[in-house]
């Protein structure tokens, strides 16, 4: 993406492009900030082009494609970085990296390890959808398309953070979602970072039960 970000929306438009909006961005100095910017991804040229901004930053909002082709972005409006600080602290408690370079190295390695583990089980025709969907891969086994969610961590990975969009997708597709966590990943290097090792655990299908989920944070708008 032209602006590295996470907790953003990604909406497939009628022309085949993907509108990416909001989220949490990483500055060149590796600081974090809430974003009101948007960009378009063109799968034909594999390029990201900045487009119009929102009036306020939004983190993990909802995005709805309207009949006239416009996209409605609502919810999770923030005017300060207090929410971001709380979110990063929450991720650190769960063993996830807030350092963007380390985090990217772990995530990229986890994606590769997850794919190799799934290929051994007969999954094929992988497509990386992590830039514009709430899941990381689509793939096929025995003629059925599956949706793959991958989490990578340097810890034992007994708990992971999942987003509201990831949960919504699993609940809508309970028989075709697969979860892979790659735990105990090692990261080395001072310049270009290198991730290695780790153990992959696969849940197929990935089925969520109410008792499996714990609310760790609420957002209250003070009026």
C-alpha positions in Angstrom: 0.0 0.0 0.0 1.1 3.6 -0.5 0.6 4.1 3.3 1.3 1.1 5.4 -1.8 0.5 7.6 -3.9 -2.0 9.5 -7.4 -2.1 10.9 -8.6 -0.5 7.7 -11.5 -1.3 5.4 -11.2 -2.9 1.9 -14.1 -2.8 -0.5 -14.2 -4.4 -3.9 -15.7 -1.9 -6.4 -17.7 -2.7 -9.5 -14.7 -1.8 -11.7 -12.5 -4.4 -10.0 -10.5 -1.9 -8.0 -10.4 -2.1 -4.2 -11.0 1.0 -2.0 -8.9 1.0 1.2 -9.9 3.4 3.9 -8.7 4.5 7.3 -7.1 2.4 9.9 -3.8 2.7 11.8 -0.8 3.9 9.8 3.0 3.6 10.3 5.0 6.7 9.7 8.5 6.8 8.1 9.8 7.3 11.7 7.9 4.1 12.7 5.4 6.0 14.8 1.8 5.0 14.7 -1.1 7.3 13.8 -4.9 7.1 13.1 -5.7 7.6 9.5 -8.4 9.5 7.5 -6.8 8.8 4.2 -7.9 6.4 1.5 -6.4 4.7 -1.6 -7.4 2.6 -4.5 -5.7 -0.7 -5.4 -5.7 -1.7 -9.1 -5.2 -5.5 -9.5 -4.3 -5.1 -13.1 -1.3 -2.8 -12.5 -0.8 -4.0 -8.9 -0.5 -0.3 -7.8 -2.0 1.7 -5.0 -3.2 5.3 -5.8 -4.2 7.8 -3.1 -7.7 9.1 -3.3 -10.0 11.4 -1.3 -9.8 11.6 2.5 -12.5 11.1 5.2 -13.4 14.1 7.5 -12.1 12.2 10.5 -9.9 9.2 11.3 -11.6 5.9 11.7 -10.3 2.5 12.9 -11.9 -0.7 11.8 -15.1 1.0 10.7 -17.8 -0.7 8.5 -17.8 -0.1 4.7 -20.9 -0.6 2.6 -20.9 -0.6 -1.2 -24.1 1.4 -2.3 -26.1 0.7 -5.4 -24.8 3.9 -7.0 -21.2 2.8 -6.7 -20.3 5.0 -3.7 -19.0 3.5 -0.4 -20.5 4.4 2.9 -17.9 4.4 5.8 -19.4 4.6 9.3 -18.5 3.9 12.9 -15.3 3.9 15.1 -14.5 7.6 14.8 -11.5 8.7 16.8 -10.0 12.2 17.2 -7.0 11.3 19.2 -4.4 8.6 19.6 -5.7 7.4 23.0 -7.5 4.5 21.4 -4.4 3.6 19.5 -2.3 3.5 22.7 -4.9 1.2 24.3 -5.0 -1.0 21.3 -1.3 -1.5 21.1 -1.1 -2.2 24.8 -3.8 -4.9 24.3 -1.9 -6.5 21.5 1.4 -6.5 23.5 -0.4 -8.3 26.3 -1.5 -11.0 23.8 2.1 -11.4 22.6 1.9 -9.4 19.3 4.5 -6.9 18.1 3.8 -3.2 17.9 7.2 -2.7 16.2 6.1 -2.6 12.5 9.3 -4.1 11.1 9.3 -7.1 13.5 5.6 -7.5 13.1 5.8 -7.6 9.3 8.7 -10.1 9.4 6.6 -12.4 11.7 3.5 -12.0 9.6 5.2 -12.7 6.3 6.9 -15.8 7.7 3.6 -17.0 9.2 1.9 -16.7 5.8 4.6 -18.8 4.2 4.6 -21.4 6.9 0.8 -21.7 6.9 0.7 -22.2 3.2 3.3 -25.0 3.3 1.4 -26.7 6.1 -1.9 -26.5 4.2 -0.3 -27.7 1.0 0.7 -30.9 2.8 -3.0 -31.4 3.6 -4.1 -31.1 -0.1 -5.0 -27.5 -0.3 -4.0 -25.8 -3.6 -4.5 -22.8 -5.8 -3.6 -20.3 -3.1 -4.5 -16.6 -3.6 -3.2 -14.0 -1.2 -6.2 -11.7 -0.2 -4.7 -10.2 2.9 -4.5 -6.7 1.4 -8.2 -6.3 0.7 -10.2 -9.0 2.6 -10.7 -10.0 6.2 -9.0 -13.3 5.6 -5.4 -14.0 4.3 -5.8 -16.6 1.6 -8.4 -18.4 -0.5 -7.5 -21.9 -1.7 -9.2 -25.0 -3.0 -9.4 -28.6 -1.8 -11.6 -31.3 -3.4 -13.3 -28.7 -5.5 -14.3 -26.5 -2.5 -13.0 -23.0 -1.9 -11.7 -22.3 1.6 -10.9 -19.0 3.4 -7.7 -19.0 5.5 -6.9 -16.8 8.4 -3.2 -16.7 9.5 -1.8 -15.4 12.8 1.9 -15.3 13.6 3.4 -14.7 17.0 6.7 -15.0 18.8 4.9 -16.4 21.9 3.2 -19.7 22.5 0.1 -18.3 20.9 -2.5 -19.6 23.3 -4.6 -16.5 22.7 -4.8 -14.4 19.6 -6.6 -11.1 18.7 -9.3 -11.3 16.0 -11.1 -8.4 14.5 -14.9 -7.9 14.3 -14.7 -8.4 10.5 -12.8 -11.7 10.9 -15.4 -13.0 13.3 -18.3 -11.9 11.1 -16.8 -13.8 8.1 -16.2 -16.9 10.1 -19.8 -16.9 11.4 -21.1 -16.4 7.8 -18.9 -19.3 6.5 -18.6 -21.8 9.3 -17.8 -24.8 7.2 -15.2 -23.2 4.9 -13.0 -21.1 7.1 -9.6 -22.5 8.3 -7.5 -20.9 11.0 -3.7 -21.3 11.2 -1.5 -19.9 14.1 2.2 -20.1 13.7 3.7 -19.8 17.2 7.2 -19.3 18.6 8.6 -17.6 15.6 12.2 -16.4 15.9 13.3 -13.0 14.5 16.9 -12.1 14.0 19.0 -9.3 12.4 19.6 -5.6 13.0 19.1 -4.3 9.5 16.9 -6.5 7.3 15.1 -8.7 9.7 14.8 -12.5 9.2 12.0 -14.6 10.7 12.4 -18.4 11.0 11.1 -21.5 12.9 7.8 -21.7 14.6 5.1 -24.4 14.8 1.9 -24.3 12.8 -1.4 -25.4 14.3 -4.4 -25.7 12.0 -8.1 -25.6 13.0 -10.2 -26.9 10.1 -12.9 -25.9 10.0 -12.5 -22.8 12.1 -15.7 -22.7 14.3 -16.2 -20.0 16.9 -18.3 -20.6 20.0 -19.5 -17.7 22.3 -17.4 -19.1 25.2 -14.2 -18.9 23.0 -14.4 -15.1 22.8 -13.4 -12.7 25.5 -14.2 -8.9 25.2 -10.9 -7.2 26.2 -11.9 -3.6 25.4 -14.9 -1.4 24.8 -15.0 2.1 23.3 -17.2 4.7 25.1 -17.9 8.0 23.4 -18.1 10.7 26.1 -20.7 13.3 25.3 
